[in-house]
Amino acid sequence: MIEKKIKDILKNKITDSKIFIQDMNGNQDHFSLIVISSKFENLSIIKQHKMIYDALGSMMTNEIHALQIKTFTWEKWKNKN
């Protein structure tokens, strides 16, 4: 399943992360992603999202058609929830 593949890749590339992923259309190519990690500390949203795109590499042009990304540091996640 592609969700597991995405989750495994991100867990390996962005250590200490918690990942929530949802298939948005049932076709296994449009996903909503929430990633929480201390690696995002002091990084702009653009740099945080670039970390996700870099980690997923060629999946972004082959297996994933659309990806909605929300990133949080642990502190921001705790404050939000």
N, CA and C of each residue as an Amber inpcrd file, in Angstrom:
protein
   243
   0.8420000  -1.1890000   0.0000000   0.0000000   0.0000000   0.0000000
   0.8820000   1.2460000   0.0000000   0.5480000   2.1870000  -0.8250000
   1.3980000   3.3740000  -1.0170000   1.4750000   4.2470000   0.2500000
   0.3960000   4.2860000   1.0590000   0.4500000   5.0740000   2.3000000
   1.5710000   4.5780000   3.2050000   1.7050000   3.2600000   3.3190000
   2.7550000   2.6850000   4.1600000   4.1330000   3.0300000   3.6000000
   4.2700000   2.9750000   2.2820000   5.5430000   3.3060000   1.6440000
   5.9260000   4.7600000   1.9350000   4.9660000   5.6740000   1.7900000
   5.2090000   7.0880000   2.0720000   5.6140000   7.2690000   3.5320000
   4.8490000   6.6490000   4.4210000   5.1100000   6.7600000   5.8630000
   6.5020000   6.2250000   6.2080000   6.8550000   5.0660000   5.6580000
   8.1610000   4.4620000   5.9380000   9.3050000   5.3460000   5.4520000
   9.1640000   5.8890000   4.2480000  10.2070000   6.7680000   3.7040000
  10.3840000   7.9970000   4.5880000   9.2770000   8.6330000   4.9490000
   9.3690000   9.8450000   5.7640000   9.9090000   9.5480000   7.1570000
   9.5170000   8.4220000   7.7520000  10.0250000   8.0520000   9.0750000
  11.5380000   7.8620000   9.0460000  12.0450000   7.2880000   7.9510000
  13.4910000   7.0620000   7.8200000  14.2550000   8.3450000   7.5430000
  13.6620000   9.2570000   6.7810000  14.3520000  10.4940000   6.3920000
  14.1930000  11.6120000   7.4150000  13.0440000  11.6360000   8.0940000
  12.7730000  12.6880000   9.0780000  12.5670000  11.9980000  10.4280000
  13.6710000  11.8130000  11.1110000  13.6290000  11.0850000  12.3770000
  12.8020000  11.8390000  13.4030000  12.3180000  11.1470000  14.3670000
  11.4600000  11.6150000  15.4570000  10.1180000  12.1460000  14.9570000
   9.7150000  11.7410000  13.7680000   8.4770000  12.2690000  13.1950000
   7.2670000  11.4040000  13.5310000   6.1520000  12.0500000  13.5870000
   4.8360000  11.4040000  13.6650000   4.1310000  11.7790000  12.3820000
   3.5780000  10.7960000  11.6910000   3.0110000  11.0290000  10.3700000
   1.5750000  10.5370000  10.3080000   0.7140000  11.4080000   9.8070000
  -0.6780000  11.0500000   9.5420000  -0.8850000  11.2150000   8.0420000
  -1.4460000  10.1960000   7.4030000  -1.6500000  10.2570000   5.9580000
  -3.0490000   9.7490000   5.6220000  -3.6650000  10.4110000   4.6510000
  -5.0140000  10.0340000   4.2430000  -5.1030000  10.0570000   2.7220000
  -5.6640000   8.9990000   2.1550000  -5.9310000   8.9380000   0.7200000
  -7.1680000   9.7950000   0.4730000  -7.0290000  10.8270000  -0.3300000
  -8.1060000  11.8080000  -0.5000000  -9.1760000  11.4070000  -1.5090000
  -8.8630000  10.5070000  -2.4390000  -9.8530000  10.1730000  -3.4560000
 -10.0450000   8.6770000  -3.6780000  -9.3470000   7.8550000  -2.9270000
  -9.4880000   6.4110000  -3.0650000  -8.7130000   5.8160000  -4.2230000
  -7.9580000   6.6260000  -4.9410000  -7.1970000   6.1460000  -6.1000000
  -5.7120000   5.9480000  -5.8040000  -5.3160000   6.1610000  -4.5450000
  -3.9170000   5.9840000  -4.1380000  -2.9460000   6.9150000  -4.8710000
  -3.4180000   8.1450000  -5.2060000  -2.5050000   9.0940000  -5.8350000
  -2.6850000  10.5340000  -5.3630000  -3.7110000  10.7990000  -4.5530000
  -3.9490000  12.1190000  -3.9400000  -3.9620000  11.9250000  -2.4240000
  -3.0590000  12.6090000  -1.7270000  -2.9330000  12.3860000  -0.2880000
  -2.9120000  13.6890000   0.5020000  -3.3980000  13.5880000   1.7200000
  -3.2630000  14.6430000   2.7090000  -2.2720000  14.1250000   3.7490000
  -1.3060000  14.9650000   4.0970000  -0.2160000  14.5280000   4.9490000
   0.0080000  15.5370000   6.0740000   0.1140000  15.0320000   7.2880000
   0.5260000  15.8410000   8.4320000   1.8000000  15.2060000   8.9770000
   2.8430000  16.0210000   9.1080000   4.1110000  15.5330000   9.6390000
   4.5160000  16.4240000  10.8080000   4.8030000  15.7840000  11.9320000
   5.2360000  16.4940000  13.1400000   6.6590000  16.0500000  13.4430000
   7.5680000  17.0160000  13.6000000   8.9630000  16.6660000  13.8760000
   9.7140000  17.8480000  14.4640000  10.6550000  17.5530000  15.3330000
  11.5310000  18.6000000  15.8550000  12.5190000  19.0730000  14.7860000
  12.6840000  18.3120000  13.7130000  13.5680000  18.7070000  12.6050000
  13.0720000  19.9780000  11.9280000  11.8130000  20.3540000  12.1430000
  11.2440000  21.5470000  11.5280000  11.5220000  22.8220000  12.3330000
  12.1300000  22.6780000  13.5070000  12.4400000  23.8360000  14.3430000
  13.2610000  24.8580000  13.5630000  12.8490000  26.1100000  13.6400000
  13.5540000  27.2410000  13.0280000  13.6470000  27.1810000  11.4970000
  12.7880000  26.3820000  10.8720000  12.7430000  26.3310000   9.4090000
  11.4480000  26.9700000   8.9240000  11.5280000  27.6470000   7.7990000
  10.3120000  28.2090000   7.2000000   9.4180000  27.0700000   6.7090000
   8.1550000  27.3830000   6.4880000   7.2120000  26.3870000   5.9570000
   7.7310000  25.8450000   4.6230000   8.2690000  26.7180000   3.8020000
   8.7960000  26.2870000   2.5030000   9.9080000  25.2570000   2.6810000
  10.8240000  25.5050000   3.5990000  11.9140000  24.5530000   3.8390000
  11.4090000  23.2540000   4.4580000  10.3970000  23.3570000   5.3110000
   9.7960000  22.1490000   5.8890000   9.1840000  21.2850000   4.7930000
   8.4250000  21.9140000   3.9020000   7.7770000  21.1780000   2.8170000
   8.8130000  20.6300000   1.8360000   9.8860000  21.3780000   1.6300000
  10.9510000  20.9020000   0.7530000  11.5790000  19.6270000   1.3170000
  11.6930000  19.5390000   2.6290000  12.2050000  18.3160000   3.2510000
  11.3210000  17.1170000   2.8850000  10.0110000  17.3350000   2.8870000
   9.0620000  16.2680000   2.5400000   9.2520000  15.8740000   1.0720000
   9.2490000  16.8710000   0.1920000   9.4060000  16.5960000  -1.2380000
  10.7390000  15.9120000  -1.5370000  11.8080000  16.3770000  -0.9110000
  13.1250000  15.7670000  -1.1220000  13.1310000  14.3100000  -0.6530000
  12.5040000  14.0510000   0.4790000  12.4560000  12.6900000   1.0100000
  11.6860000  11.7540000   0.0750000  10.6010000  12.2480000  -0.5020000
   9.7780000  11.4050000  -1.3680000  10.3450000  11.2720000  -2.7830000
  11.2090000  12.1870000  -3.1590000  11.9350000  12.0850000  -4.4240000
  11.0540000  11.8160000  -5.6250000  11.3920000  10.7820000  -6.3810000
  10.7010000  10.4860000  -7.6410000   9.2660000  10.0050000  -7.4560000
   8.8830000   9.6600000  -6.2390000   7.4780000   9.2920000  -5.9970000
   6.5590000  10.4480000  -6.3700000   7.0630000  11.6810000  -6.2050000
   6.2480000  12.8610000  -6.4870000   5.9030000  12.9980000  -7.9680000
   6.6910000  12.4710000  -8.8270000   6.3880000  12.5790000 -10.2470000
   5.8510000  11.2720000 -10.8310000   5.9360000  10.2000000 -10.0760000
   5.5020000   8.9040000 -10.5890000   4.2560000   8.3650000  -9.8940000
   4.3190000   8.2120000  -8.5820000   3.2340000   7.5560000  -7.8570000
   2.2470000   8.5260000  -7.2060000   2.7150000   9.7150000  -6.8710000
   1.8680000  10.6830000  -6.1820000   1.5200000  11.8090000  -7.1470000
   0.2400000  12.0120000  -7.3700000  -0.2050000  13.0690000  -8.2720000
  -0.4040000  14.3910000  -7.5190000  -0.9530000  14.3150000  -6.3020000
  -1.2050000  15.5220000  -5.5010000  -0.9320000  15.2160000  -4.0310000
  -0.3600000  16.2050000  -3.3480000  -0.0190000  16.0330000  -1.9390000
  -0.2990000  17.3240000  -1.1840000  -1.2140000  17.2420000  -0.2490000
  -1.4960000  18.3680000   0.6480000  -0.6450000  18.1410000   1.8930000
   0.1750000  19.1260000   2.2470000   1.1170000  18.9630000   3.3580000
   0.8480000  19.9820000   4.4530000   0.8380000  19.4820000   5.6920000
   0.8460000  20.3460000   6.8760000   1.9810000  19.8440000   7.7480000
   2.8580000  20.7620000   8.1480000   3.9860000  20.3930000   8.9950000
   3.9230000  21.1730000  10.3080000   4.3760000  20.5170000  11.3630000
   4.3680000  21.1040000  12.7010000   5.6120000  20.6900000  13.4580000
   6.1120000  21.5840000  14.2980000   7.0830000  21.1700000  15.3110000
   6.2560000  20.5360000  16.4270000   6.9200000  19.8350000  17.3200000
   6.1770000  19.2150000  18.4290000   5.4870000  20.2770000  19.2820000
   6.1650000  21.3950000  19.5010000   5.5900000  22.4710000  20.3200000
   4.3310000  23.0480000  19.6680000   4.4030000  23.3240000  18.3740000
   3.2300000  23.8660000  17.6650000   2.0900000  22.8560000  17.6370000
   2.4220000  21.5950000  17.5080000   1.3840000  20.5440000  17.5080000
   0.6790000  20.5020000  18.8610000   1.4560000  20.5710000  19.9410000
   0.8770000  20.5440000  21.2900000  -0.0220000  21.7520000  21.5120000
   0.4170000  22.9130000  21.0480000  -0.3840000  24.1390000  21.2020000
  -1.6680000  24.0880000  20.3820000  -1.6090000  23.4540000  19.2260000
  -2.7730000  23.3630000  18.3380000  -3.7950000  22.3490000  18.8640000
  -3.3010000  21.3030000  19.4790000  -4.1820000  20.2150000  19.9290000
  -4.2250000  20.2070000  21.4320000
